[in-house]
């Protein structure tokens, strides 16, 4: 006995909606992916090595950008953000202020 033609009876895709009007509104940020630290030793070492390589590459790129800016007559220095004081130091600062 022949079967009835197979039809897609499941979910049907909805037509795409046009982009929302965002004039004067805040952009909605998407959450980033969840980062899970590796458990195996080999994977841990690989992650540490990758982080070190990334740090070196970023440092080199920043130095190259700073040198290009200086060559063209401007001044650009690579500045690190100040470290936040520890909790004990914050308490000591508050105690001094009162």
N, CA and C atoms as an extended XYZ file, in Angstrom:
294
Properties=species:S:1:pos:R:3:atomname:S:1:resname:S:1:resid:I:1 pbc="F F F"
N         0.848       -1.172        0.000 N   UNK     1
C         0.000        0.000        0.000 CA  UNK     1
C         0.899        1.242        0.000 C   UNK     1
N         0.700        2.170       -0.904 N   UNK     2
C         1.572        3.340       -0.966 CA  UNK     2
C         1.342        4.280        0.215 C   UNK     2
N         2.449        4.897        0.629 N   UNK     3
C         2.342        5.821        1.761 CA  UNK     3
C         1.878        7.188        1.290 C   UNK     3
N         1.286        7.882        2.217 N   UNK     4
C         0.888        9.264        1.937 CA  UNK     4
C         2.166       10.087        1.738 C   UNK     4
N         2.184       11.057        0.859 N   UNK     5
C         3.414       11.851        0.667 CA  UNK     5
C         3.872       12.474        1.991 C   UNK     5
N         5.172       12.384        2.240 N   UNK     6
C         5.712       12.911        3.490 CA  UNK     6
C         5.639       14.432        3.459 C   UNK     6
N         4.996       14.977        4.451 N   UNK     7
C         4.876       16.429        4.537 CA  UNK     7
C         5.523       16.904        5.817 C   UNK     7
N         5.916       18.136        5.829 N   UNK     8
C         6.537       18.722        7.011 CA  UNK     8
C         5.425       19.228        7.921 C   UNK     8
N         5.075       18.420        8.908 N   UNK     9
C         4.003       18.802        9.818 CA  UNK     9
C         4.550       19.413       11.103 C   UNK     9
N         5.866       19.522       11.194 N   UNK    10
C         6.488       20.059       12.405 CA  UNK    10
C         6.438       21.577       12.425 C   UNK    10
N         7.474       22.169       12.998 N   UNK    11
C         7.546       23.630       13.091 CA  UNK    11
C         7.667       24.230       11.699 C   UNK    11
N         6.994       25.321       11.526 N   UNK    12
C         7.138       26.045       10.272 CA  UNK    12
C         7.895       27.322       10.577 C   UNK    12
N         8.864       27.645        9.753 N   UNK    13
C         9.678       28.831       10.011 CA  UNK    13
C         8.851       30.087        9.751 C   UNK    13
N         8.977       31.036       10.675 N   UNK    14
C         8.265       32.297       10.540 CA  UNK    14
C         9.032       33.208        9.593 C   UNK    14
N         8.337       34.080        8.898 N   UNK    15
C         9.062       35.007        8.021 CA  UNK    15
C         9.903       35.964        8.855 C   UNK    15
N        11.024       36.414        8.288 N   UNK    16
C        11.926       37.309        9.013 CA  UNK    16
C        11.256       38.655        9.226 C   UNK    16
N        11.386       39.165       10.452 N   UNK    17
C        10.856       40.481       10.755 CA  UNK    17
C        11.894       41.531       10.388 C   UNK    17
N        11.422       42.714       10.049 N   UNK    18
C        12.363       43.778        9.727 CA  UNK    18
C        13.041       44.247       11.005 C   UNK    18
N        14.210       44.850       10.875 N   UNK    19
C        14.984       45.301       12.027 CA  UNK    19
C        14.206       46.360       12.795 C   UNK    19
N        14.334       46.319       14.120 N   UNK    20
C        13.631       47.267       14.969 CA  UNK    20
C        14.230       48.663       14.821 C   UNK    20
N        13.409       49.658       15.016 N   UNK    21
C        13.865       51.046       14.980 CA  UNK    21
C        14.537       51.342       16.308 C   UNK    21
N        15.837       51.686       16.287 N   UNK    22
C        16.578       51.880       17.532 CA  UNK    22
C        16.958       53.332       17.750 C   UNK    22
N        16.321       54.251       17.085 N   UNK    23
C        16.707       55.659       17.226 CA  UNK    23
C        16.545       56.114       18.669 C   UNK    23
N        17.665       56.553       19.272 N   UNK    24
C        17.621       57.084       20.633 CA  UNK    24
C        17.508       56.034       21.712 C   UNK    24
N        17.633       54.780       21.372 N   UNK    25
C        17.501       53.714       22.365 CA  UNK    25
C        18.853       53.052       22.604 C   UNK    25
N        18.962       52.352       23.728 N   UNK    26
C        20.201       51.674       24.088 CA  UNK    26
C        20.293       50.358       23.329 C   UNK    26
N        21.482       50.027       22.870 N   UNK    27
C        21.702       48.772       22.159 CA  UNK    27
C        21.662       47.629       23.160 C   UNK    27
N        20.953       46.567       22.826 N   UNK    28
C        20.877       45.404       23.707 CA  UNK    28
C        22.128       44.559       23.501 C   UNK    28
N        22.844       44.295       24.584 N   UNK    29
C        24.067       43.508       24.492 CA  UNK    29
C        23.752       42.037       24.694 C   UNK    29
N        24.424       41.210       23.927 N   UNK    30
C        24.254       39.771       24.084 CA  UNK    30
C        25.281       39.260       25.074 C   UNK    30
N        24.904       38.254       25.826 N   UNK    31
C        25.839       37.662       26.779 CA  UNK    31
C        26.894       36.872       26.016 C   UNK    31
N        28.091       36.855       26.565 N   UNK    32
C        29.168       36.103       25.933 CA  UNK    32
C        29.045       34.618       26.234 C   UNK    32
N        29.878       33.845       25.608 N   UNK    33
C        29.865       32.411       25.836 CA  UNK    33
C        30.437       32.061       27.196 C   UNK    33
N        30.004       30.967       27.751 N   UNK    34
C        30.472       30.509       29.047 CA  UNK    34
C        31.857       29.887       28.877 C   UNK    34
N        32.814       30.368       29.656 N   UNK    35
C        34.176       29.858       29.566 CA  UNK    35
C        34.395       28.872       30.706 C   UNK    35
N        34.715       27.648       30.366 N   UNK    36
C        34.962       26.612       31.362 CA  UNK    36
C        36.442       26.268       31.317 C   UNK    36
N        37.091       26.322       32.476 N   UNK    37
C        38.517       26.002       32.523 CA  UNK    37
C        38.714       24.512       32.262 C   UNK    37
N        39.780       24.168       31.549 N   UNK    38
C        40.028       22.753       31.278 CA  UNK    38
C        40.447       22.013       32.542 C   UNK    38
N        40.142       20.731       32.582 N   UNK    39
C        40.454       19.920       33.762 CA  UNK    39
C        41.729       19.101       33.577 C   UNK    39
N        41.982       18.660       32.366 N   UNK    40
C        43.161       17.823       32.138 CA  UNK    40
C        44.426       18.665       32.137 C   UNK    40
N        45.518       18.062       32.576 N   UNK    41
C        46.791       18.781       32.674 CA  UNK    41
C        47.283       19.264       31.315 C   UNK    41
N        47.147       18.421       30.309 N   UNK    42
C        47.618       18.792       28.974 CA  UNK    42
C        46.845       20.011       28.479 C   UNK    42
N        45.542       19.992       28.690 N   UNK    43
C        44.712       21.110       28.246 CA  UNK    43
C        45.016       22.368       29.048 C   UNK    43
N        45.336       22.203       30.337 N   UNK    44
C        45.685       23.358       31.181 CA  UNK    44
C        46.952       24.028       30.658 C   UNK    44
N        47.965       23.220       30.351 N   UNK    45
C        49.225       23.764       29.835 CA  UNK    45
C        49.010       24.451       28.486 C   UNK    45
N        48.178       23.836       27.655 N   UNK    46
C        47.890       24.412       26.350 CA  UNK    46
C        47.214       25.783       26.510 C   UNK    46
N        46.277       25.875       27.462 N   UNK    47
C        45.579       27.140       27.702 CA  UNK    47
C        46.536       28.205       28.226 C   UNK    47
N        47.418       27.818       29.156 N   UNK    48
C        48.398       28.766       29.698 CA  UNK    48
C        49.325       29.279       28.591 C   UNK    48
N        49.791       28.353       27.751 N   UNK    49
C        50.670       28.743       26.639 CA  UNK    49
C        49.956       29.696       25.681 C   UNK    49
N        48.692       29.403       25.403 N   UNK    50
C        47.921       30.248       24.493 CA  UNK    50
C        47.735       31.646       25.073 C   UNK    50
N        47.506       31.725       26.394 N   UNK    51
C        47.358       33.033       27.045 CA  UNK    51
C        48.654       33.829       26.963 C   UNK    51
N        49.787       33.157       27.187 N   UNK    52
C        51.081       33.838       27.111 CA  UNK    52
C        51.340       34.365       25.699 C   UNK    52
N        51.033       33.532       24.704 N   UNK    53
C        51.222       33.948       23.315 CA  UNK    53
C        50.351       35.163       23.008 C   UNK    53
N        49.105       35.131       23.470 N   UNK    54
C        48.187       36.248       23.241 CA  UNK    54
C        48.709       37.522       23.878 C   UNK    54
N        49.239       37.409       25.113 N   UNK    55
C        49.790       38.580       25.803 CA  UNK    55
C        50.950       39.174       25.009 C   UNK    55
N        51.852       38.309       24.540 N   UNK    56
C        53.011       38.786       23.788 CA  UNK    56
C        52.595       39.468       22.482 C   UNK    56
N        51.641       38.868       21.791 N   UNK    57
C        51.179       39.440       20.524 CA  UNK    57
C        50.528       40.798       20.764 C   UNK    57
N        49.690       40.894       21.804 N   UNK    58
C        49.032       42.168       22.107 CA  UNK    58
C        50.054       43.242       22.458 C   UNK    58
N        51.063       42.853       23.244 N   UNK    59
C        52.095       43.808       23.645 CA  UNK    59
C        52.849       44.317       22.415 C   UNK    59
N        53.177       43.401       21.508 N   UNK    60
C        53.903       43.775       20.293 CA  UNK    60
C        53.056       44.697       19.416 C   UNK    60
N        51.761       44.374       19.271 N   UNK    61
C        50.869       45.208       18.461 CA  UNK    61
C        50.731       46.612       19.045 C   UNK    61
N        50.616       46.701       20.375 N   UNK    62
C        50.486       48.007       21.022 CA  UNK    62
C        51.760       48.829       20.835 C   UNK    62
N        52.904       48.178       20.964 N   UNK    63
C        54.175       48.885       20.778 CA  UNK    63
C        54.311       49.370       19.336 C   UNK    63
N        53.893       48.550       18.385 N   UNK    64
C        53.970       48.941       16.973 CA  UNK    64
C        53.055       50.133       16.697 C   UNK    64
N        51.856       50.123       17.272 N   UNK    65
C        50.923       51.240       17.072 CA  UNK    65
C        51.471       52.513       17.697 C   UNK    65
N        52.082       52.389       18.877 N   UNK    66
C        52.653       53.560       19.550 CA  UNK    66
C        53.814       54.134       18.738 C   UNK    66
N        54.659       53.262       18.186 N   UNK    67
C        55.808       53.756       17.412 CA  UNK    67
C        55.351       54.430       16.122 C   UNK    67
N        54.292       53.910       15.478 N   UNK    68
C        53.769       54.541       14.266 CA  UNK    68
C        53.211       55.923       14.579 C   UNK    68
N        52.533       56.038       15.720 N   UNK    69
C        51.958       57.332       16.095 CA  UNK    69
C        53.060       58.346       16.367 C   UNK    69
N        54.141       57.907       16.993 N   UNK    70
C        55.250       58.816       17.290 CA  UNK    70
C        55.975       59.237       16.014 C   UNK    70
N        56.081       58.335       15.055 N   UNK    71
C        56.755       58.659       13.797 CA  UNK    71
C        56.003       59.732       13.027 C   UNK    71
N        54.674       59.711       13.125 N   UNK    72
C        53.881       60.688       12.375 CA  UNK    72
C        53.742       62.008       13.120 C   UNK    72
N        54.483       62.177       14.203 N   UNK    73
C        54.508       63.460       14.892 CA  UNK    73
C        53.708       63.505       16.178 C   UNK    73
N        52.894       62.538       16.424 N   UNK    74
C        52.088       62.536       17.644 CA  UNK    74
C        52.788       61.792       18.756 C   UNK    74
N        52.110       61.703       19.867 N   UNK    75
C        52.647       60.936       20.984 CA  UNK    75
C        51.575       59.971       21.453 C   UNK    75
N        51.943       58.740       21.571 N   UNK    76
C        51.019       57.734       22.057 CA  UNK    76
C        51.788       56.824       22.985 C   UNK    76
N        51.320       56.703       24.188 N   UNK    77
C        51.964       55.822       25.154 CA  UNK    77
C        51.015       54.722       25.564 C   UNK    77
N        51.535       53.549       25.788 N   UNK    78
C        50.720       52.439       26.247 CA  UNK    78
C        50.597       52.567       27.758 C   UNK    78
N        49.372       52.748       28.223 N   UNK    79
C        49.132       52.971       29.645 CA  UNK    79
C        48.259       51.849       30.173 C   UNK    79
N        48.677       51.269       31.276 N   UNK    80
C        47.870       50.235       31.902 CA  UNK    80
C        46.922       50.884       32.898 C   UNK    80
N        45.762       50.280       33.083 N   UNK    81
C        44.793       50.793       34.049 CA  UNK    81
C        45.350       50.608       35.452 C   UNK    81
N        45.073       51.548       36.357 N   UNK    82
C        45.581       51.397       37.722 CA  UNK    82
C        44.937       50.201       38.403 C   UNK    82
N        45.720       49.506       39.201 N   UNK    83
C        45.200       48.340       39.903 CA  UNK    83
C        44.254       48.789       41.001 C   UNK    83
N        43.193       48.019       41.187 N   UNK    84
C        42.246       48.338       42.254 CA  UNK    84
C        42.856       47.922       43.582 C   UNK    84
N        42.692       48.750       44.614 N   UNK    85
C        43.251       48.377       45.911 CA  UNK    85
C        42.520       47.175       46.496 C   UNK    85
N        43.227       46.435       47.322 N   UNK    86
C        42.637       45.260       47.954 CA  UNK    86
C        41.559       45.698       48.937 C   UNK    86
N        40.772       44.748       49.429 N   UNK    87
C        39.670       45.056       50.341 CA  UNK    87
C        40.174       45.725       51.614 C   UNK    87
N        41.300       45.231       52.149 N   UNK    88
C        41.838       45.807       53.383 CA  UNK    88
C        42.247       47.261       53.162 C   UNK    88
N        42.837       47.540       52.013 N   UNK    89
C        43.258       48.905       51.714 CA  UNK    89
C        42.054       49.824       51.560 C   UNK    89
N        40.965       49.315       50.966 N   UNK    90
C        39.751       50.113       50.813 CA  UNK    90
C        39.190       50.492       52.179 C   UNK    90
N        39.197       49.525       53.105 N   UNK    91
C        38.693       49.796       54.451 CA  UNK    91
C        39.567       50.835       55.142 C   UNK    91
N        40.878       50.737       54.949 N   UNK    92
C        41.797       51.688       55.576 CA  UNK    92
C        41.580       53.091       55.017 C   UNK    92
N        41.337       53.196       53.719 N   UNK    93
C        41.100       54.496       53.099 CA  UNK    93
C        39.809       55.101       53.632 C   UNK    93
N        38.766       54.282       53.770 N   UNK    94
C        37.493       54.773       54.297 CA  UNK    94
C        37.656       55.237       55.740 C   UNK    94
N        38.445       54.502       56.514 N   UNK    95
C        38.656       54.866       57.917 CA  UNK    95
C        39.388       56.200       58.010 C   UNK    95
N        40.328       56.449       57.104 N   UNK    96
C        41.069       57.712       57.105 CA  UNK    96
C        40.166       58.883       56.730 C   UNK    96
N        39.212       58.631       55.844 N   UNK    97
C        38.336       59.702       55.384 CA  UNK    97
C        37.341       60.134       56.453 C   UNK    97
N        36.951       59.239       57.344 N   UNK    98
C        35.960       59.594       58.370 CA  UNK    98
C        36.597       60.176       59.597 C   UNK    98
